[in-house]
Amino acid sequence: MAAGTTAPTTMGASVLTAERVVEHRRVPVPALGADGVLVRVLATGICGSDLSTYRGLHPYKRPPVVLGHEFCGRVEALGQDGGAAAGVSVGDLVCSSAYRPCGDCAPCRAGTTNLCQARDNLSHRGWDGSFAEYVLLRPGMVFRLPDDLDHELGALVEPLSIGLHAVRRAVGGRAAVAGPPVPPGSPAAPGAAVAAGASLTVLGGGSIGLACALAARRLGFDPIACVDLGPRKGELARAVGVDHYADARRGDAAKAVLAALPGGGDVTVVASGHPTALADAAGITRPGGQVVVVTYFDGPQELDWNALVGAELTVRTSALSTAADFTEVIGWLTRGEVDPSPLVTHRFPLRAAADALAALDSGAGEVGKVILRARTEDG
């Protein structure tokens, strides 16, 4: 532990003990270890993957576990090697990726740490997440924030980085871009630029879908459309700059999108796990366009591959994000170039995480990003 720093031995944590059962408990503060970075959590968001785990649907996360990986906090203590390895000091305001890469494999050496097959994930295999007063991090996953950045904005860096990475997957291809040729699938799309008038549609107006919309606007896509359920999601979409919203509860959403984007959009981002999401995407993307999938699915997808082949659509997937994505998003927020604050619709204290998850579970179409306030700066 760094000289002059002490941390309590126990902390409050909201533990998922069974499907849809969350208990607020006193638990031991994680042990630092040589390279540990102990962070006092200030604000943490509830991700769609947290909700999936709460519902018992996540592909690998299981109770008992402390969920949470979208957060902002201050470095409370460091292992003897933690500060140098992570590039942070006690007192720094930080956020984190959802995983620690191994740092040694070919993807890690290439900067595509999201493809590391030896990565360790928060809220998996005994590594508890940020629905707690403290969370233990490791080098390779910690990102320093400006000291005066709003804590809720800090907690939104991780989902924004996911959105940016997904849109970069499209910009790294050849549809909807201008500039020098870019190798298909290039994660950073060096040298590429979005062509004037390139359009993008997001299927799913949750926080990741709308993070994609925010990133798309910042990178130059215009117009942008979104499909989801209910008028409240339309309000949220328009608040972050979406031009056209199609409410699937009110009829043929595909028809509405095609009316707004004649011939189909250049890029469609699938941020919904609905069984027909891929088929829907194929139906609203222009011939020769791209479909980017940034969601996990709870079950099989209904898809006629002939429709994709006939329209020569390119289908890409997008997983997590990289340090380059975090760095760019932090820069956007520091310079005030994007404003994700309208995404947040509900706030709860950490000890009310059970109520927060229940509200999100039952509030389809009404609830946006939910933030848990773990601590104040005054303690």
ChimeraX attribute file (.defattr): number of C-alpha atoms within 10 A of each C-alpha:
attribute: neighborCount
match mode: 1-to-1
recipient: residues
	/A:1	22
	/A:2	16
	/A:3	10
	/A:4	7
	/A:5	10
	/A:6	11
	/A:7	13
	/A:8	8
	/A:9	11
	/A:10	14
	/A:11	15
	/A:12	18
	/A:13	29
	/A:14	25
	/A:15	24
	/A:16	23
	/A:17	15
	/A:18	16
	/A:19	15
	/A:20	16
	/A:21	15
	/A:22	24
	/A:23	16
	/A:24	18
	/A:25	14
	/A:26	14
	/A:27	14
	/A:28	13
	/A:29	19
	/A:30	17
	/A:31	13
	/A:32	18
	/A:33	16
	/A:34	14
	/A:35	19
	/A:36	23
	/A:37	32
	/A:38	27
	/A:39	27
	/A:40	27
	/A:41	30
	/A:42	26
	/A:43	30
	/A:44	29
	/A:45	26
	/A:46	25
	/A:47	22
	/A:48	18
	/A:49	18
	/A:50	21
	/A:51	18
	/A:52	17
	/A:53	23
	/A:54	26
	/A:55	15
	/A:56	16
	/A:57	17
	/A:58	17
	/A:59	12
	/A:60	10
	/A:61	20
	/A:62	20
	/A:63	20
	/A:64	17
	/A:65	25
	/A:66	27
	/A:67	29
	/A:68	23
	/A:69	28
	/A:70	26
	/A:71	34
	/A:72	32
	/A:73	30
	/A:74	23
	/A:75	25
	/A:76	22
	/A:77	25
	/A:78	29
	/A:79	20
	/A:80	17
	/A:81	16
	/A:82	24
	/A:83	22
	/A:84	13
	/A:85	16
	/A:86	20
	/A:87	12
	/A:88	19
	/A:89	18
	/A:90	18
	/A:91	14
	/A:92	17
	/A:93	25
	/A:94	24
	/A:95	30
	/A:96	25
	/A:97	27
	/A:98	24
	/A:99	23
	/A:100	21
	/A:101	25
	/A:102	17
	/A:103	17
	/A:104	12
	/A:105	16
	/A:106	12
	/A:107	16
	/A:108	19
	/A:109	12
	/A:110	11
	/A:111	16
	/A:112	19
	/A:113	26
	/A:114	20
	/A:115	18
	/A:116	20
	/A:117	12
	/A:118	14
	/A:119	17
	/A:120	15
	/A:121	18
	/A:122	24
	/A:123	25
	/A:124	18
	/A:125	12
	/A:126	12
	/A:127	16
	/A:128	24
	/A:129	26
	/A:130	31
	/A:131	32
	/A:132	32
	/A:133	22
	/A:134	29
	/A:135	26
	/A:136	22
	/A:137	29
	/A:138	23
	/A:139	22
	/A:140	18
	/A:141	18
	/A:142	23
	/A:143	21
	/A:144	22
	/A:145	23
	/A:146	14
	/A:147	12
	/A:148	8
	/A:149	15
	/A:150	14
	/A:151	22
	/A:152	21
	/A:153	20
	/A:154	26
	/A:155	26
	/A:156	28
	/A:157	29
	/A:158	30
	/A:159	27
	/A:160	30
	/A:161	27
	/A:162	26
	/A:163	30
	/A:164	29
	/A:165	25
	/A:166	31
	/A:167	29
	/A:168	25
	/A:169	25
	/A:170	33
	/A:171	31
	/A:172	25
	/A:173	22
	/A:174	21
	/A:175	18
	/A:176	24
	/A:177	22
	/A:178	16
	/A:179	12
	/A:180	12
	/A:181	14
	/A:182	18
	/A:183	12
	/A:184	15
	/A:185	17
	/A:186	15
	/A:187	23
	/A:188	20
	/A:189	20
	/A:190	15
	/A:191	12
	/A:192	19
	/A:193	17
	/A:194	21
	/A:195	17
	/A:196	13
	/A:197	13
	/A:198	18
	/A:199	24
	/A:200	29
	/A:201	32
	/A:202	31
	/A:203	24
	/A:204	22
	/A:205	25
	/A:206	24
	/A:207	26
	/A:208	28
	/A:209	29
	/A:210	30
	/A:211	28
	/A:212	30
	/A:213	29
	/A:214	24
	/A:215	24
	/A:216	27
	/A:217	20
	/A:218	14
	/A:219	16
	/A:220	16
	/A:221	26
	/A:222	19
	/A:223	20
	/A:224	26
	/A:225	25
	/A:226	27
	/A:227	27
	/A:228	23
	/A:229	19
	/A:230	16
	/A:231	17
	/A:232	16
	/A:233	26
	/A:234	21
	/A:235	14
	/A:236	23
	/A:237	30
	/A:238	17
	/A:239	16
	/A:240	19
	/A:241	17
	/A:242	24
	/A:243	15
	/A:244	20
	/A:245	26
	/A:246	24
	/A:247	21
	/A:248	15
	/A:249	12
	/A:250	10
	/A:251	10
	/A:252	11
	/A:253	20
	/A:254	19
	/A:255	15
	/A:256	19
	/A:257	24
	/A:258	16
	/A:259	12
	/A:260	18
	/A:261	21
	/A:262	13
	/A:263	14
	/A:264	24
	/A:265	28
	/A:266	25
	/A:267	30
	/A:268	31
	/A:269	32
	/A:270	28
	/A:271	26
	/A:272	23
	/A:273	19
	/A:274	18
	/A:275	15
	/A:276	13
	/A:277	21
	/A:278	25
	/A:279	16
	/A:280	18
	/A:281	26
	/A:282	25
	/A:283	21
	/A:284	25
	/A:285	29
	/A:286	22
	/A:287	20
	/A:288	17
	/A:289	24
	/A:290	29
	/A:291	27
	/A:292	23
	/A:293	23
	/A:294	25
	/A:295	21
	/A:296	16
	/A:297	16
	/A:298	13
	/A:299	10
	/A:300	10
	/A:301	14
	/A:302	13
	/A:303	16
	/A:304	11
	/A:305	11
	/A:306	9
	/A:307	14
	/A:308	23
	/A:309	13
	/A:310	10
	/A:311	15
	/A:312	14
	/A:313	20
	/A:314	20
	/A:315	17
	/A:316	17
	/A:317	15
	/A:318	22
	/A:319	15
	/A:320	21
	/A:321	25
	/A:322	24
	/A:323	19
	/A:324	15
	/A:325	22
	/A:326	26
	/A:327	15
	/A:328	15
	/A:329	24
	/A:330	24
	/A:331	15
	/A:332	16
	/A:333	20
	/A:334	15
	/A:335	9
	/A:336	9
	/A:337	10
	/A:338	17
	/A:339	14
	/A:340	18
	/A:341	14
	/A:342	14
	/A:343	23
	/A:344	18
	/A:345	13
	/A:346	14
	/A:347	17
	/A:348	17
	/A:349	14
	/A:350	26
	/A:351	21
	/A:352	18
	/A:353	27
	/A:354	19
	/A:355	14
	/A:356	19
	/A:357	21
	/A:358	16
	/A:359	15
	/A:360	20
	/A:361	16
	/A:362	10
	/A:363	11
	/A:364	14
	/A:365	16
	/A:366	17
	/A:367	20
	/A:368	22
	/A:369	20
	/A:370	22
	/A:371	25
	/A:372	27
	/A:373	24
	/A:374	27
	/A:375	17
	/A:376	11
	/A:377	9
	/A:378	4
	/A:379	7
